Amino acid sequence: MARDPRYDILFEPVQIGPVTARNRFYQVPHCNGMGRKHPTSMAVMRGIKAEGGWAVLCTEQCDIHVTSDSEREIHLWDDRDIPYLARMTDEVHKHDGLAGLELTHMGYHAGNYMGREIAMAPSAKPAYGNAPFHARTMDKTDIADYRRWHRNAAIRGKKAGFDIICVYAGHSLSLPMHFLSPRHNHRTDEYGGSMENRVRLLREVIEETKDAVGDTCGVVVRIAMNEMMGPKGITPDFEGRAVMELIGELPDLWDVNVADWENDSQTSRFSEEGCQEDSIRFVKSMTSKPVVGVGRYTSPDKMVSLIKGGVLDMIGAARPSIADPFLPRKIEEGRPEDIRECIGCNICVGTANQNTFMRCTQNPTMSEEWRRGWHPEVIAPKDTDDRILIVGAGPAGLEAARALGQRGYDVMLAEASAELGGRVTKESRLPGLETWARVRDWRIGQLHKMPNVEIFMDSKMTPETIRETGANLVALATGATWRRDGSGRYHDYPLESAARHAGHVFTPDDVMDGADMEGPVVVYDDDHYYMGGVIAEELARKGRTVSLVTPDASVSSWTAFTLELGRIQTRMREKGIALYLDHALTKVDDGELEIEDIHSSRTEWINCGSVVMVTAQDSNDALYHQLMADEAANQTAGIRRISRIGDCYGPGPIAAAVFGGHRYARELGAPIGDDVPWKRETIELSEVI
């Protein structure tokens, strides 16, 4: 298909100093959980995005010295780090992309757990977060050292083949930004006090980077223009404008955003697409250099409006490039309806923050490009004549049907209800989760293009009807059900009182199905991801008096990894939800609940007309066991393999269900063997450095 001429502007080249980006799509730096420990996986992942049309592909933050040691990211401490980083530039250059390197010194944010170096800062202060360390005040020798380290790292980056060197002054994570900020910089010398003094270090580093590598490398500044804390922090109207007035023409491109990371990468639950525009809109008017920014943009119409409206010159993306590495190419080829739009759930961030390979709810191939050989757009054609039945059209079933259809298999998708999407459809009706429906909608749109996939609604399957379909392979994607007996992480056993008072006990499934319940309502959250807080918010939205009890010290504690924790605590208080933290539910009675302080064992009773148990889930696998109980009947019907996928196999996040469906389509339910099912990078003794 031909490209829509309305989008031609997106494919104009952009000059970045001595290099030229072939279009306006710029993958900004983002973490990925691979880094220096799995450099080939990281490199191939970036290369796939270059193949997908992104003109600029940047690394995650790259520590420049042992005094800034982030164990999960990449390093460029000396020449021995060059070869593994060169793997990325090679992959990016295969597809005519520009490779960008984000050089970082984290200052007082540096944990330095591995090297045990004392962190540094413009002015002495406790280390970031609750780490039991302090950062010392940098003297003039330290400043000179930092400038030298940065220059040396830039030169090494050039040797590794990078086309763009990014000077990092963003997210409250870097020394240049710490010097810019009056809340971190209390100095009285030429690096403190006035704005001109506070910007001095950033100016020097930009100038020295351009002097060192600017003949062949574009020099970019990534900077936060708003710390979202009013006059206590950096604001667009003061520091932001002052920086642009002082050094607006110095770098080759400005990469602008907000700080800190929790603000820059807000989830869709708490922010709309383009939420940063008010903070960065002024930048373009204050420089002749190109400007890139982010906003979880997935619509080409919105991208065009940003460029024509003078807000941005390049469309920056981290999460949208993860959800669809081929987003630019799909626009270029006239297929914007095929874009897998980011849902803004931050499971990518959450898993990368676990120091493991990031994953994506929309894109199950993310991080599997090298180790499993999964391409986001290419899948092997069918190599058997099997006819496949998938039971259940939730996230796992939809993805399995879509990927199998892409392979060319004849697929029957049977859904027991009158709507597709399973848990995705139900959860997307909860507060803030509307964009999650994209998981369902994209797959339905793709399935409608496939004549080899038949969808049967209102089709509740039994062992007998399954055997009558003529399918050779059967995949059961029948989901999971929330338990109502109180057992979960804290209680390893059901609460007897919950069964005795079952009429007052509900689950998230009941809430999503619109169950009527007496108030006041208590939500017992022993799940610790998003569901407890969202259910409490939904009940409050319906006018209920709501309390939330959790054995943890905060509501939805795992969302600390998805950068939502603080906003969820605020939302609970805004909605008037009473919180009982560090408490476990111990007894259900008529009109009240007994809860216990998990530390002191003290108990108290709280009013409760109904309780919603957000604890554990059970797989809906009864149909599987019924089928497996009569192997002879299955063989007679021509069924050679029966598999469980998604929550039916093991409950988890929606991303896990989508991955399970996709893996089934790739492997057709082949059993896990004795061999490791993916490639690994190992270190030979001869390679130890």
BELKAUR-V565180 format. One record per residue. N is the residue number from 1. RES is the residue in one small letter. SS is DSSP state (H for helix, E for strand, - for the rest). PHI is phi in radians with two decimals (999 if undefined). BURIAL is I if it has 24 or more other ideal C-beta (glycine too) atoms within 12 Angstrom, else O. Layout:
n res ss phi burial
N RES SS PHI BURIAL
N RES SS PHI BURIAL
This chain:
n res ss phi burial
1 m - 999 O
2 a - -1.41 O
3 r - -1.20 O
4 d - -1.15 O
5 p H -1.05 O
6 r H -1.08 O
7 y H -1.78 I
8 d H -1.00 O
9 i H -1.07 I
10 l H -1.23 I
11 f H -1.95 I
12 e - -1.38 O
13 p - -1.24 O
14 v E -2.25 I
15 q E -1.44 O
16 i E -2.16 I
17 g - 1.07 I
18 p - -1.44 O
19 v E -2.07 I
20 t E -2.21 O
21 a E -1.40 I
22 r - -1.30 I
23 n - -2.67 I
24 r - -1.76 I
25 f E -1.74 I
26 y E -2.26 I
27 q E -1.41 I
28 v - -1.22 I
29 p - -1.00 I
30 h - -2.65 I
31 c - -1.22 I
32 n - -2.66 I
33 g - 1.35 I
34 m - -1.85 I
35 g H 0.91 I
36 r H -1.27 I
37 k H -1.37 O
38 h H -2.37 I
39 p H -1.15 I
40 t H -1.23 I
41 s H -1.04 I
42 m H -1.10 I
43 a H -1.13 I
44 v H -1.17 I
45 m H -1.03 I
46 r H -1.16 I
47 g H -1.12 I
48 i H -1.07 I
49 k H -1.15 I
50 a H -1.08 I
51 e H -1.05 I
52 g - -1.36 I
53 g - 1.92 I
54 w - -1.24 I
55 a - -1.38 I
56 v E -2.16 I
57 l E -2.18 I
58 c E -1.81 I
59 t E -1.25 I
60 e E -1.31 I
61 q E -1.09 I
62 c E -2.12 I
63 d E -1.20 I
64 i - -1.67 I
65 h - -2.79 I
66 v - -1.13 I
67 t - -1.35 I
68 s - -2.31 I
69 d - -1.91 I
70 s - -1.81 I
71 e - -1.06 O
72 r - -1.57 I
73 e - -1.78 I
74 i E -1.69 I
75 h E -2.15 I
76 l - -2.49 I
77 w - -1.43 I
78 d - -2.71 O
79 d H -1.12 O
80 r H -1.21 O
81 d H -1.52 I
82 i H -1.12 I
83 p H -1.03 O
84 y H -1.27 I
85 l H -1.28 I
86 a H -1.14 I
87 r H -1.06 I
88 m H -1.19 I
89 t H -1.08 I
90 d H -1.08 I
91 e H -1.13 I
92 v H -1.18 I
93 h H -1.21 I
94 k - -1.00 O
95 h - -2.05 I
96 d - 1.11 O
97 g - -1.59 I
98 l E -1.73 I
99 a E -1.70 I
100 g E -1.95 I
101 l E -2.08 I
102 e E -1.65 I
103 l E -1.48 I
104 t E -2.44 I
105 h - -2.24 I
106 m - -1.46 I
107 g H 0.99 I
108 y H -1.28 I
109 h H -1.36 I
110 a - -1.26 I
111 g - -1.31 I
112 n - 0.93 I
113 y - -1.21 O
114 m - -1.35 O
115 g - -1.51 O
116 r - 1.10 O
117 e - -1.35 I
118 i - -1.34 I
119 a - -1.14 I
120 m E -2.14 I
121 a E -2.72 I
122 p - -0.97 I
123 s - -2.39 I
124 a - -1.02 I
125 k E -2.89 I
126 p E -1.09 O
127 a - -1.09 I
128 y - -1.05 I
129 g - 1.28 O
130 n - -1.99 O
131 a - -1.13 O
132 p - -1.44 O
133 f - -2.34 I
134 h E -2.19 O
135 a E -1.73 I
136 r E -1.60 O
137 t E -1.24 I
138 m - -1.34 I
139 d - -1.66 O
140 k H -1.11 O
141 t H -1.15 O
142 d H -1.08 I
143 i H -1.12 I
144 a H -1.09 O
145 d H -1.08 O
146 y H -1.02 I
147 r H -1.09 I
148 r H -1.18 O
149 w H -1.04 I
150 h H -1.15 I
151 r H -1.09 I
152 n H -1.10 I
153 a H -1.14 I
154 a H -1.08 I
155 i H -1.14 I
156 r H -1.13 I
157 g H -1.06 I
158 k H -1.09 I
159 k H -1.11 I
160 a - -1.34 I
161 g - 1.74 I
162 f - -1.26 I
163 d - -1.68 I
164 i E -2.32 I
165 i E -1.95 I
166 c E -1.80 I
167 v E -1.50 I
168 y E -1.66 I
169 a E -2.38 I
170 g - -2.22 I
171 h - 1.07 I
172 s - 1.04 I
173 l - -1.91 I
174 s - -2.40 I
175 l H -1.01 I
176 p H -1.01 I
177 m H -1.26 I
178 h H -1.09 I
179 f H -1.21 I
180 l H -1.17 I
181 s - -1.53 I
182 p - -1.14 I
183 r - -1.36 I
184 h - -1.84 I
185 n - -1.87 I
186 h - -1.96 O
187 r - -1.26 I
188 t - -2.07 O
189 d - -1.63 O
190 e - -1.24 O
191 y - -1.82 I
192 g - -2.46 I
193 g - 1.59 O
194 s - -1.19 O
195 m H -1.08 I
196 e H -1.07 O
197 n H -1.26 I
198 r H -1.21 I
199 v - -1.53 I
200 r H -1.01 I
201 l H -1.12 I
202 l H -1.08 I
203 r H -1.03 I
204 e H -1.07 I
205 v H -1.18 I
206 i H -1.08 I
207 e H -1.07 I
208 e H -1.24 I
209 t H -1.18 I
210 k H -1.13 I
211 d H -1.14 O
212 a H -1.37 I
213 v H -2.35 I
214 g - -1.20 I
215 d - -1.23 O
216 t - -2.16 I
217 c - -1.97 I
218 g E -1.25 I
219 v E -1.94 I
220 v E -1.96 I
221 v E -1.97 I
222 r E -1.79 I
223 i E -2.52 I
224 a E -1.61 I
225 m - -1.64 I
226 n - -2.71 I
227 e - -1.61 I
228 m - 1.02 I
229 m - -2.35 O
230 g H 1.15 O
231 p H -1.17 O
232 k H -1.24 O
233 g - -2.26 I
234 i - -1.21 I
235 t - -2.18 I
236 p H -1.08 I
237 d H -1.31 O
238 f H -2.00 I
239 e H -1.07 I
240 g H -1.02 I
241 r H -1.17 I
242 a H -1.12 I
243 v H -1.05 I
244 m H -1.16 I
245 e H -1.14 O
246 l H -1.47 I
247 i H -2.38 I
248 g - -1.01 I
249 e - -1.74 O
250 l - -1.36 I
251 p - -1.36 I
252 d - -1.56 I
253 l E -2.81 I
254 w E -1.86 I
255 d E -1.88 I
256 v E -1.95 I
257 n E -2.71 I
258 v - -2.06 I
259 a - -2.17 I
260 d - -1.52 I
261 w H -1.03 I
262 e H -1.07 I
263 n H -1.51 I
264 d H -1.20 I
265 s - -1.99 I
266 q - -1.12 I
267 t - -1.39 I
268 s - -1.15 I
269 r - -1.11 I
270 f - -2.13 I
271 s - -2.65 I
272 e - -1.60 O
273 e - -0.99 I
274 g - 1.38 I
275 c - -1.17 I
276 q - -1.57 I
277 e H -1.01 I
278 d H -1.12 O
279 s H -1.46 I
280 i H -2.08 I
281 r - -1.03 I
282 f - -1.24 I
283 v H -1.06 I
284 k H -1.04 I
285 s H -1.35 O
286 m H -1.99 I
287 t - -2.67 I
288 s - -1.58 O
289 k - -1.44 I
290 p E -1.11 I
291 v E -2.22 I
292 v E -2.14 I
293 g E -2.62 I
294 v - -2.08 I
295 g - -3.07 I
296 r - 1.01 I
297 y - -1.37 I
298 t - -2.27 I
299 s - -1.66 I
300 p H -1.11 I
301 d H -1.12 O
302 k H -1.14 I
303 m H -1.06 I
304 v H -1.07 I
305 s H -1.14 O
306 l H -1.15 I
307 i H -1.29 I
308 k H -1.18 O
309 g - -1.45 O
310 g - 1.29 O
311 v - -1.60 I
312 l - -2.38 I
313 d - -1.80 I
314 m E -2.32 I
315 i E -1.63 I
316 g E -1.52 I
317 a E -2.77 I
318 a - -2.01 I
319 r H -1.08 I
320 p H -1.08 I
321 s H -1.32 I
322 i H -1.38 I
323 a H -1.12 I
324 d - -2.52 I
325 p - -1.06 I
326 f - -1.82 I
327 l H -0.97 I
328 p H -1.07 I
329 r H -1.13 I
330 k H -1.16 I
331 i H -1.19 I
332 e H -1.11 I
333 e - -1.57 O
334 g - 1.31 O
335 r - -2.19 I
336 p H -1.10 I
337 e H -1.21 O
338 d H -1.55 I
339 i - -1.17 I
340 r - -1.46 I
341 e - -1.35 I
342 c - -0.97 I
343 i - -1.71 I
344 g - 1.19 I
345 c - -1.55 I
346 n - 1.19 I
347 i H -1.12 I
348 c H -1.09 I
349 v H -1.16 I
350 g H -1.06 I
351 t H -1.36 I
352 a H -1.08 I
353 n - -1.22 I
354 q - -1.58 O
355 n - 1.03 O
356 t - -2.42 O
357 f - -0.99 I
358 m - -1.18 I
359 r - -2.31 I
360 c - -2.43 I
361 t - -1.14 I
362 q - -1.39 I
363 n - -2.02 I
364 p - -1.24 I
365 t - -1.50 I
366 m - -1.04 I
367 s - 1.34 I
368 e - -1.85 I
369 e - -1.08 I
370 w - -1.63 I
371 r - -1.25 O
372 r - -1.88 I
373 g - 1.29 O
374 w - -1.61 I
375 h - -1.68 I
376 p - -1.17 I
377 e - -2.07 I
378 v - -2.04 O
379 i - -2.45 I
380 a - -1.07 O
381 p - -1.13 O
382 k - -1.03 I
383 d - -2.18 O
384 t - -2.41 O
385 d - -1.80 O
386 d - -1.11 I
387 r E -1.77 I
388 i E -2.08 I
389 l E -1.93 I
390 i E -2.00 I
391 v E -1.85 I
392 g - 1.94 I
393 a - -1.94 I
394 g - -1.46 I
395 p H -1.07 I
396 a H -1.22 I
397 g H -1.13 I
398 l H -1.11 I
399 e H -1.19 I
400 a H -1.08 I
401 a H -1.11 I
402 r H -1.10 I
403 a H -1.20 I
404 l H -1.15 I
405 g H -1.07 I
406 q H -1.09 I
407 r H -1.26 I
408 g - 1.83 O
409 y - -1.32 I
410 d E -1.44 I
411 v E -2.20 I
412 m E -1.96 I
413 l E -2.00 I
414 a E -1.89 I
415 e - -2.07 I
416 a - -1.24 I
417 s - -1.73 O
418 a - -1.67 O
419 e - -2.47 O
420 l - -1.59 I
421 g - 2.00 I
422 g - 0.96 I
423 r H -1.08 I
424 v H -1.07 I
425 t H -1.08 I
426 k H -1.19 I
427 e H -1.22 I
428 s - -1.21 I
429 r - -1.55 I
430 l - -1.45 I
431 p - -0.99 I
432 g - 1.46 I
433 l - -1.83 I
434 e H -1.01 I
435 t H -1.20 I
436 w H -1.14 I
437 a H -1.09 I
438 r H -1.06 I
439 v H -1.04 I
440 r H -1.30 I
441 d H -1.12 I
442 w H -1.11 I
443 r H -1.21 I
444 i H -1.11 I
445 g H -1.05 O
446 q H -1.22 I
447 l H -1.12 I
448 h - -1.16 O
449 k - -1.58 O
450 m - -1.94 I
451 p - -1.18 O
452 n - -1.52 O
453 v E -2.04 I
454 e E -1.84 I
455 i E -1.98 I
456 f E -2.08 I
457 m - -1.55 O
458 d - 0.87 O
459 s - -2.15 I
460 k - -1.36 O
461 m - -1.65 I
462 t - -2.17 O
463 p H -0.96 I
464 e H -1.19 O
465 t H -1.21 O
466 i H -1.12 I
467 r H -1.20 I
468 e - -1.45 O
469 t - -1.32 I
470 g - 1.43 O
471 a - -1.25 I
472 n - -1.59 I
473 l E -2.12 I
474 v E -2.20 I
475 a E -2.06 I
476 l E -1.73 I
477 a - -2.07 I
478 t - -1.58 I
479 g - 1.34 I
480 a E -2.52 I
481 t E -2.24 I
482 w E -1.19 I
483 r - -1.34 I
484 r - -2.06 I
485 d - -1.73 I
486 g - 1.57 I
487 s - -1.32 I
488 g - -3.08 I
489 r - -1.35 I
490 y - -1.40 I
491 h - -1.71 I
492 d - -1.47 O
493 y - -2.46 O
494 p - -1.18 O
495 l - -1.47 I
496 e H -1.04 O
497 s H -1.17 I
498 a H -1.15 I
499 a H -1.22 O
500 r H -1.18 O
501 h - -2.08 I
502 a H -1.03 O
503 g H -1.17 O
504 h H -1.84 I
505 v E -1.90 I
506 f E -2.28 I
507 t E -2.30 I
508 p H -0.99 I
509 d H -1.03 I
510 d H -1.12 I
511 v H -1.08 I
512 m H -1.19 I
513 d - -1.54 O
514 g - 1.45 O
515 a - -1.07 I
516 d - -1.56 O
517 m - -2.49 I
518 e - -1.29 O
519 g - -1.79 O
520 p - -1.20 I
521 v E -1.93 I
522 v E -1.94 I
523 v E -1.72 I
524 y E -1.77 I
525 d E -1.79 I
526 d - -2.04 I
527 d - -1.69 I
528 h - 1.33 I
529 y - -1.75 I
530 y - -1.37 I
531 m H -1.10 I
532 g H -1.01 I
533 g H -1.16 I
534 v H -1.19 I
535 i H -1.12 I
536 a H -1.07 I
537 e H -1.14 I
538 e H -1.10 I
539 l H -1.17 I
540 a H -1.14 I
541 r H -1.08 O
542 k - -1.49 O
543 g - 1.60 O
544 r - -1.37 I
545 t - -1.47 I
546 v E -2.17 I
547 s E -2.12 I
548 l E -2.20 I
549 v E -1.98 I
550 t - -2.56 I
551 p - -1.22 I
552 d - -1.54 I
553 a - -1.49 O
554 s - -2.66 I
555 v - -1.38 I
556 s - 0.94 I
557 s H -1.09 I
558 w H -1.15 I
559 t H -1.24 I
560 a H -1.02 I
561 f - -1.35 I
562 t - -1.62 I
563 l - 1.23 I
564 e - -1.88 I
565 l H -0.97 I
566 g H -1.08 I
567 r H -1.16 I
568 i H -1.18 I
569 q H -1.09 I
570 t H -1.11 O
571 r H -1.06 I
572 m H -1.05 I
573 r H -1.27 O
574 e H -1.06 O
575 k - -1.49 I
576 g - 1.25 O
577 i - -1.48 I
578 a E -1.27 I
579 l E -1.96 I
580 y E -2.08 I
581 l - -1.50 I
582 d - 1.00 O
583 h E -2.24 I
584 a E -1.96 I
585 l E -1.32 I
586 t E -2.07 I
587 k E -2.72 I
588 v E -1.87 I
589 d E -2.41 I
590 d - -1.15 O
591 g - 1.36 O
592 e E -2.80 I
593 l E -2.23 I
594 e E -1.72 I
595 i E -2.17 I
596 e E -2.24 I
597 d E -1.15 O
598 i - -1.22 I
599 h - -1.68 O
600 s - -1.74 O
601 s - 1.20 O
602 r - -1.24 O
603 t E -2.00 O
604 e E -2.65 O
605 w E -1.90 O
606 i E -2.19 I
607 n E -1.14 I
608 c - -2.80 I
609 g - -1.48 I
610 s E -2.57 I
611 v E -2.19 I
612 v E -1.88 I
613 m E -1.50 I
614 v E -1.94 I
615 t - -2.14 I
616 a - -2.23 I
617 q E -2.18 I
618 d E -1.94 I
619 s E -1.12 I
620 n - -1.50 I
621 d - -1.97 I
622 a H -1.06 O
623 l H -1.09 I
624 y H -1.04 I
625 h H -1.18 O
626 q H -1.12 I
627 l H -1.13 I
628 m H -1.18 O
629 a - -1.28 O
630 d - -2.29 O
631 e H -1.12 O
632 a H -1.11 O
633 a H -1.12 O
634 n H -1.14 I
635 q H -1.12 O
636 t H -1.08 O
637 a - -1.38 I
638 g - 1.51 O
639 i - -1.49 I
640 r - -1.82 O
641 r E -2.74 I
642 i E -2.13 I
643 s E -2.24 I
644 r E -1.89 I
645 i - -2.36 I
646 g H 1.15 I
647 d H -1.14 I
648 c H -1.12 I
649 y - -1.53 I
650 g - -2.97 O
651 p - -1.05 I
652 g - -3.00 I
653 p - -1.11 I
654 i H -1.01 I
655 a H -1.02 I
656 a H -1.19 I
657 a H -1.16 I
658 v H -1.09 I
659 f H -1.05 I
660 g H -1.07 I
661 g H -1.13 I
662 h H -1.20 I
663 r H -1.08 I
664 y H -1.04 I
665 a H -1.12 I
666 r H -1.29 I
667 e H -1.95 I
668 l - 0.95 I
669 g - 1.29 I
670 a - -1.02 O
671 p - -1.14 O
672 i - -1.25 O
673 g - -1.60 O
674 d - -1.46 O
675 d - -1.47 O
676 v - -1.11 O
677 p - -1.44 O
678 w - -2.66 O
679 k - -1.32 O
680 r - -2.18 O
681 e - -1.68 I
682 t - -2.02 O
683 i - -1.86 O
684 e - -1.39 O
685 l H -1.00 O
686 s H -1.20 O
687 e H -1.68 O
688 v - -1.13 O
689 i - -2.09 O
